[in-house]
Amino acid sequence: MNEKAPQPDPGLIMKLSTAYWDSQVFLTANRIGVFEYLADRDKTVEDIAHALDTHVRPTQLMLNACTALGLLEKTEQGFRNSEIAKVFLLPGKPTYMGNAAKYSDDLYNTWGKLEQALRDDKPMLEASQYLGDDEERTRHFVYAMHNRALGTAHALTGMLNLAGRRQVLDIGGGPGTYSCLLAAQYPDVHCKVMDLPRIVAHAKDIIASMGQQERVQATAGDYHLDTFPQGNDVVIISGVFHRETQQMCQTLIEKAHASLVSGGLLIISDVFTDKGGTSPVFATLFSLNMLLTAENGGIHEDADVSLWMQKAGFAEIVCTPFPQPMPHRLIQGVKLND
Ligand SMILES: C[S@@+](CC[C@H](N)C(=O)[O-])C[C@H]1O[C@@H](n2cnc3c(N)ncnc32)[C@H](O)[C@@H]1O
């Protein structure tokens, strides 16, 4: 008998061929202010088109697609935000993720150059653009980090125990969000956030907006070039390794080690892959995102980081995944007594 093997389902190919349609509908709606305009009330298509300076017929099609994707709901009158949009896409809410989406939106054209990046082996967006040179991109980058950090903060702070620790150094601390939340949780903790000058300018505003300017200090520094301030009980390196080579990650671990007191804690938080580099899916895609946007961008394996920490003189090394759906993992280790 010559039985035919069942044909594989073509659904995956169909989904992957058009996945950017979904993204572009969401990112465009977010950019032109659909969710903000609707806030907590429903509006007619004509009202929405008038307020957003768009034409009625294409706006109707766009709002239909937003509804199908779960971002809006259709009402007797017109359209209103879905529950998800109300929680995550209204500016001013602590759960707001619209800035993180704006940063992804900024990278849409960069992702269109993936083939070029493979051929040239270089990023398609100069990192300096979003690290200071382009004011708008830099702002989106810093506030996207802030949004994301607010989202992951409860998980992170819940996974840490800083009881008895006082001096925290936050390397590449970006907006300073994690430091502010730790300062809020631990009244004896003082944090130093070290980052590039144009990032620090925004960080100071964010730290003040979180009311932590007394105990969280943002200072300009380059972690490649500068020695780390000494005498820290804790060093945090979060979201930094994915833009650095293996060699530089090891150097940063050594610098952290030198700056910690005996018994001090090193906390590394990032997106990491499992052994072999092919899972989880998000980490493999984020690796390409970093290839496109940073000179040495790419994701590391968490097992390698643990090994580097051990080599540098850390013990009690533990790797813990953040709760789903957050893709991050936390690696902690304690500096052995000198
Ligand atoms: C993805 S962000 C992580 C921010 C924050 N730690 C967090 O986890 O939300 C990486 C940070 O590293 C900073 N950075 C990149 N190169 C740097 C350098 N040479 N010296 C200091 N900071 C740098 C960036 O400005 C950015 O704030």
The ligand as an ORCA input file, in Angstrom:
! r2SCAN-3c Opt
* xyz 0 1
  C      17.938     48.390     26.949
  S      18.541     49.685     27.895
  C      18.310     49.082     29.534
  C      17.869     50.143     30.506
  C      17.539     49.659     31.914
  N      18.690     49.115     32.572
  C      16.419     48.639     31.871
  O      16.679     47.442     32.030
  O      15.272     49.045     31.666
  C      20.322     49.694     27.710
  C      20.932     50.926     28.337
  O      22.367     50.886     28.187
  C      22.783     52.210     27.949
  N      24.118     52.221     27.333
  C      24.462     51.782     26.100
  N      25.789     51.942     25.907
  C      26.285     52.485     27.065
  C      27.586     52.849     27.493
  N      28.651     52.698     26.686
  N      27.731     53.356     28.734
  C      26.656     53.520     29.555
  N      25.387     53.173     29.213
  C      25.214     52.663     27.968
  C      21.709     52.763     27.037
  O      21.734     54.170     26.976
  C      20.464     52.210     27.682
  O      19.950     53.073     28.646
*
